[in-house]
Amino acid sequence: MVLHTRHAGETCVIHYDDNDVLILLITHNKSLTKCYMKEGRGTTTRIIDLSLVVNNLEMQRNPDINKNCFMNVLIGVNAPIRL
């Protein structure tokens, strides 16, 4: 999905219902073109600019943490633990 988004062209809208997709897009944001996320179903949908989400997350991080490391660690934090 991320590879397709990278090669889709100037603008891409991805409809997702799973947080895993959101985390992947946030993590790979620096390699994507203008990307939007569409969430919800029926009349309760909305389109969100991915870069706004990434910028908001970057503003909340501790300044001592490298920005790229912060974004990459999101995949590990989001991964479910199965026993």
JOLIN-V830869 format. One record per residue. N is the residue number from 1. RES is the residue in one letter. OMEGA is omega as a letter, one per 20 degrees, with the letter a starting at -180 (999 if undefined). NEAR is the number of other C-alpha atoms within 10 Angstrom. D_LAST is the distance of its C-alpha to the last C-alpha in Angstrom with 2 decimals. Layout:
n=N res=RES omega=OMEGA near=NEAR d_last=D_LAST
n=N res=RES omega=OMEGA near=NEAR d_last=D_LAST
This chain:
n=1 res=M omega=r near=9 d_last=27.75
n=2 res=V omega=r near=14 d_last=28.43
n=3 res=L omega=r near=10 d_last=30.69
n=4 res=H omega=r near=10 d_last=32.58
n=5 res=T omega=r near=19 d_last=33.04
n=6 res=R omega=a near=18 d_last=34.47
n=7 res=H omega=a near=11 d_last=37.00
n=8 res=A omega=a near=14 d_last=37.81
n=9 res=G omega=a near=12 d_last=40.74
n=10 res=E omega=a near=11 d_last=41.90
n=11 res=T omega=a near=12 d_last=39.95
n=12 res=C omega=r near=17 d_last=36.78
n=13 res=V omega=a near=16 d_last=35.27
n=14 res=I omega=r near=17 d_last=31.69
n=15 res=H omega=a near=17 d_last=30.67
n=16 res=Y omega=r near=14 d_last=27.02
n=17 res=D omega=a near=12 d_last=24.97
n=18 res=D omega=r near=9 d_last=21.63
n=19 res=N omega=r near=10 d_last=20.85
n=20 res=D omega=r near=13 d_last=19.36
n=21 res=V omega=r near=16 d_last=22.94
n=22 res=L omega=a near=17 d_last=24.42
n=23 res=I omega=r near=19 d_last=22.38
n=24 res=L omega=a near=17 d_last=23.32
n=25 res=L omega=r near=23 d_last=26.93
n=26 res=I omega=a near=21 d_last=27.11
n=27 res=T omega=a near=19 d_last=25.77
n=28 res=H omega=a near=14 d_last=28.26
n=29 res=N omega=a near=18 d_last=31.08
n=30 res=K omega=r near=13 d_last=33.40
n=31 res=S omega=a near=12 d_last=33.65
n=32 res=L omega=r near=22 d_last=34.30
n=33 res=T omega=r near=16 d_last=37.66
n=34 res=K omega=a near=17 d_last=38.31
n=35 res=C omega=r near=20 d_last=35.23
n=36 res=Y omega=r near=19 d_last=34.82
n=37 res=M omega=r near=17 d_last=31.95
n=38 res=K omega=a near=16 d_last=32.74
n=39 res=E omega=r near=17 d_last=30.53
n=40 res=G omega=a near=12 d_last=31.04
n=41 res=R omega=r near=11 d_last=32.71
n=42 res=G omega=a near=6 d_last=36.25
n=43 res=T omega=a near=6 d_last=38.51
n=44 res=T omega=r near=7 d_last=35.84
n=45 res=T omega=r near=11 d_last=35.13
n=46 res=R omega=r near=12 d_last=35.72
n=47 res=I omega=a near=13 d_last=35.94
n=48 res=I omega=r near=15 d_last=34.74
n=49 res=D omega=a near=13 d_last=35.90
n=50 res=L omega=a near=20 d_last=32.91
n=51 res=S omega=r near=18 d_last=35.00
n=52 res=L omega=r near=11 d_last=35.55
n=53 res=V omega=a near=12 d_last=31.84
n=54 res=V omega=r near=16 d_last=31.44
n=55 res=N omega=r near=11 d_last=34.56
n=56 res=N omega=r near=11 d_last=33.38
n=57 res=L omega=a near=14 d_last=30.09
n=58 res=E omega=r near=17 d_last=32.12
n=59 res=M omega=a near=10 d_last=34.49
n=60 res=Q omega=a near=8 d_last=31.76
n=61 res=R omega=r near=13 d_last=30.37
n=62 res=N omega=a near=10 d_last=31.68
n=63 res=P omega=r near=9 d_last=34.68
n=64 res=D omega=a near=6 d_last=33.49
n=65 res=I omega=r near=10 d_last=30.49
n=66 res=N omega=a near=11 d_last=31.41
n=67 res=K omega=a near=14 d_last=31.37
n=68 res=N omega=r near=11 d_last=29.85
n=69 res=C omega=r near=10 d_last=27.04
n=70 res=F omega=a near=15 d_last=26.35
n=71 res=M omega=a near=20 d_last=26.09
n=72 res=N omega=a near=15 d_last=23.97
n=73 res=V omega=r near=11 d_last=21.31
n=74 res=L omega=r near=14 d_last=20.77
n=75 res=I omega=r near=15 d_last=18.64
n=76 res=G omega=r near=9 d_last=16.16
n=77 res=V omega=a near=10 d_last=16.28
n=78 res=N omega=a near=12 d_last=15.80
n=79 res=A omega=r near=10 d_last=12.80
n=80 res=P omega=r near=8 d_last=9.80
n=81 res=I omega=a near=6 d_last=6.59
n=82 res=R omega=r near=4 d_last=3.77
n=83 res=L omega=999 near=3 d_last=0.00
